[in-house]
């Protein structure tokens, strides 16, 4: 069950660029890009909290789990 990162959708809704988010969260643009593309293997809770704080969202707004049809 892969975890889906919906960062693009939230950024679009908030009319914010990835660069702006990186500056506000104090994380590198490269690390945010890895997260955005779904290539990240882990994320610190402090990073998740900072992203949710800046985007005014809940973790469930940012992350979801994709289930197969047979599950």
N, C-alpha and C positions, 0 to 999 in steps of 0.2 A: 504494500500500500504506500505509494509515493506521497510525500508531502508537497503540496502545491503552494508556491509563494505568489501572492496576488499583489505584489508591490507596484507593478505597472498600473493596475487598476486604481489603487489608492492614490498614487501620484497624479494620475490623470484627473481624478475626482477633485483633488486638492489644488490642481493647477500648479504643481511643483515639479521641478526638475530633479533628477537624481543628484546632480551637483549641489543644489540647494539643500537637499536632505542630508547629504554627506557632511556639509558644513555645519548644519544645525545639530546633527547627532555626534559629530566629531569622530567620524569613521572614514576610512579612505574610500575614494570613489571606486577603486578596484575591488575592495571587499563588498561594497554594496552591489556592484555589478554582478559579482559571483552569486550573491544572494538573490538578486533579481532574476537571473537566468536559471535558477533552480540547481545550480552546481554546488552549492554549499552543502557540506556534510554535517555542520553543526552551527549553532548560534548561541551566544551567551544570553542569559536572561537579562542582563543589564543592557545589552544591545537591543533586544526585543522591547524592553521597557522604554528605552530612549526613542526608538522608532515610533512606537505606539503613542508616546507623549507628543512628539512633534506632529504626527499625522492625526492626532486626536481620534484614535481607534482602539479597538480591543485586539488581542492576539488572534482571535478567531476571524477577525476581518482581514488579517494579513496572511494567515496560514489556514490551509484546509487539507484534508486527507482524501485522496482519490481512491475510491473502492471499485473493484472490478464488479461487473454485472452479476457474477455468480455468487458474490459474497453477501 
